[in-house]
């Protein structure tokens, strides 16, 4: 009796014909354009006096980042993402090499060594590493899809994420390190890992935090520097030290509250015009939105993020194979976590971790990384629609 060999779904999916350039998710693109325009408007008003003699310095550079980002997204959306699966160890090697390169050659700024100074912008390897980690972990899980329920698989996935996260936190860049761990957890969740494994990971995390914050200091071992520990706990009682660790969040909440319903406009935005809110064009850009455009402006921006994340979740459901679903899941987790933590820290409900607001905060590495992630989403969408058309399902939005 003739039998068909067992073939992995991802291998079958690679036979899907290439799709046309116009096959993209229009709503995802609409949300992307909306956030890019909002970013330019906010940065233009918030940084007009930051560089003497160059009122458009930051907005011009951000515009160039967006232009390059859109090109990268368009090119990546035409690529069959399944081809990247075979490059998993190469991508992981680039991830580790770039992070170690920053530690060795990076320029120190404000007590951290997070980037390598290039002629036009500072390359932050931890940002690019988010996309590389999503691809590498997704490919690794697909290769072990028949053993996804094994504890060994869960342990290896977490170890692959913990290694680069450790070196990123050592820069120190706690925010990006946490994003790496969230990506790993999302990859395991989408792949169908048992809830018992997540319970074990949660227990291990609680024990580790207790060791770092309580046990280690009592034993005379310093894991976190004093200022890092203060930044993580200052949001609980910001008034205890309003001139240091609690200063940023207090000023941010004042700015957002002052905006009320429709904002104070450019002339009345005293908190950002006079730099009472530090890093108001990067980490705390949401405070600028709240003060200048009020509740209406903040609601509009959050609605665009809701649209972006909803479309990303929808793309996850129409992926043609497990690899695509895992990529989409990793991107969704990355975006949701960054938006939640960044907005939360400006409102005083989350600790300050240095996480940027995707597509809103100024910065070349952050912008380009987000566009690469969105390009992968568009590729998953295009390939999923192409596979659906071949099977007779027709296009689905």
Secondary structure, 3 states (H helix, E strand, C coil): CCCCCCCCHHHHHCCCCCCCCCCCCHHHHHHHHHHHHHHHHHHHHHCCCCCCCCCCHHHHHHHHHHHHHHHHHHHHHCCCHHHHHHHHHHHHHHHHHHHHHHHHHCEEECCEEEEEECCCCEECHHHHHHHHHHHHHHHHHHHCHHHCCCHHHHHHHHHHHHHHHHHHHCCCCHHHHHHHHHHHHHHHHHHCCCHHHHHHHHHHHHHHHHHHHHHHHHCCCCCCCHHHHHHHHHHHCHHHHCCCCCHHHHHHHHHHHHHCCCCCHHHHCHHHHCCCCCCCCCCCHHHHHHHHHHHHHHHHHHHHHHHHHHHHHHHHHHCCCHHHHHHHHHHHHHHHHHHHHHHHHHHCCCCCCCCCCCCCCCCHHHHHHHHHHHHHHHHHHHHHHHHHHHCCCCCCC
